[in-house]
Every structure is written in structure tokens, then in C-alpha cells.
Amino acid sequence: MFAREYSEYEYEDECVYERSKTAMQHFGTRALLVEDNPLVQFLHKRMLHELGCRVDVASNVETALAMSSHLYDVILLDVKSWSLLLAGLSDK
């Protein structure tokens, strides 16, 4: 079989991915995913688990705000939810 040749950029991307994955697994990165679409929730949660993250899912901003008493290393949400989340956090 022929070995696949990597371009310089593909190799750098793969190295960054592996280093990120190792760091997230080592430090036990905790992520909050705010997403209302069940399919997107499933896909993103699976990708984050593959990277070694512990993932909590909120299906709306109100639930995310209720969960904000926990400490998260990363919060992922769409642009529409961002302004709602900021407004809710400023009220606290």
C-alpha cells in the first residue's frame, strides 16, 4: 500500500488536533453545549467526547443559565443564543 502524503498544512492541523485532544483528556475539560437541535447536540457531544471533554447539554438559554453555577472550561452556543445568554448573565 502507498503511504498517504500529507501537505504541510494537513500535518500541522493533525498535530494541533492531537495536542488539543491530549490536553483536554489530561485536564478533564468540562464543556457546556447550548443547542436546541437534537441532531446537532448529538454530533457536537460526540465530537467533544472524542476530544476527551466532559459535556453537559442545555437545550435553551434558560437551562444554560440555571446550569451556570457549575464551572465550565468551554461554553459552546450559536450566535442567536449568545445575546440572550449575555443578557441573562448581566441580570444575575
N, C-alpha and C positions, 0 to 999 in steps of 0.2 A: 504494500500500500504506500501511496505517496503521502508524505507529511504535508500538512496544510501550512502554507506560508502566511505569516502574519504581516500585515503592514505595520509600520512603526506606531500608528495611532491605535490600531486594534490591540497591539501588545500593551501599550500604556493603559488603555481602558481596562483590559483584563487584569493588569497589575493593581490598578486603583480599586477595582471591584473586589479582588481577593484581600487586599489590605483592609478595606472597609468592612468586609464580611468578618474577617478575623477580629478586628477591633470591636465590632458590635457584639460578637459572640463572647469575647473576653469580658467586656464591661457590662453585659446584660442590658443593652439599650432597651429602654421602655418607650413604646410609641403609642400615641392616641391617633386613631384614624377616624375622622369625621366624614361620613359618606352616607347618603341616603339610598343609593342604588345597590341592591344586594349582590349583583354580579361584580360590580366594581369593588365592593367590600371584600368579596371572596378572593378576587385576583390580587388586590393590594395586600391583603392579610397574608396570603400565601407567599408573595414575594418578600415581604418583611420577615416572615418566619424563616424563609430560606437564608436571609441575611443574618439570622440569629437574634432578631428582635422579639421582645415580648410585646404583644399587640392587644390593646383594648379598642373596641369599636363603639362609636356613638353614631346613631343614625340621624341625629339632628343637633343643632347648636345648643338647644336647651339641655339635652342629655350631656353634651360635652362640658357645658358649664357646671352641671351637677357633679361631673367627674373631675373637675379641676382642682379638687382638694388633694388629689394624688399628684405625685411628682412625675413628670414625663420629660424624657430627653428630647423627643421629637413629637410635634403635632402636625399631622397632615390633613389638609382640608382644601376644598375648592375655593375659587375666588369669591363666589357668591356668599359662601358661609363666613368668609374672613371678616367682612364688615360687621356681620351680625355678632360674631364672636367678640370682636373688639368692643362693640357697644355693650355687650353683656359683661365683659370683664371690667370695663370702666365704671359700671354701676355697683360692682362689689366693693 
